[in-house]
Amino acid sequence: MNRKTGLTVAIMAMAVSAVSAGAGYAAGVAAAPQTGREPLFQNPQARVWKSVITPNTPLPFHRHEHPRALIALKGGTMKILEQDGTSEIHEWQSGKAYWLPANAPGTQHQDVNVGPEPIEVIVVELSKEH
């Protein structure tokens, strides 16, 4: 193989390698976020989880027996829909923390993202009243 052919083969090999790496990168790109909860930590004093709520894909109805702090990683407009049909709107700003009380006995609610982008929060729920 002459020098010119060797150089051409080396360049072609690098190009194939770059294309393969690009395909690997594309395959490794995280999928679009989905609504759900990811447990992060639990002990006798508190439970911590990350919630992602995508637009118009609410969390299932649930309740919180204990108060909690919410830290907005990616803020947005959240509608808290009660099972009885009443609702309230919360504007959560990225980087801000919020305090939420325990839910009233016998109630359940659903978190509905009414904004255009996914909302991501960390929730720290106390395990008992203090």
Phi, psi and omega in degrees: 000130180279173185298319182293317179295319179299318179294318179298316179297318180296318179295317179297320179296319178295321180295316178298318178298318180294318179296317179297318179296320178296319178295320177296321178297314181297320179291331182273354180294136182298141177291161178303142181298150178238151178298133177166177179242142176236110178298137181243327187194146174207138171214183182297341182266331187202159170239141180231135176213162174254131175246138171240129178234111180276158182305131176058023174231084188287160168292154176296162176301138182201178178217164178237114180286340186230157178293163184206156172256141179238129177246119183278111174283315174230109185283182179166193182256116182246130173261123176264109184258118178279156180299334180279001177098346177286158180207164172217153182257134174241131173258110180256125180264137178306134177085357181260156178245148183223149177253130179235130181285169173297154178284152177298146180306139176076008180252159173220155179219170179229137178266118183242116177282111181261007178267182184272346185237156176300145173256135178233127181224154168255131180244131176242105182256125177292148181273344177205162179291144178238000000 
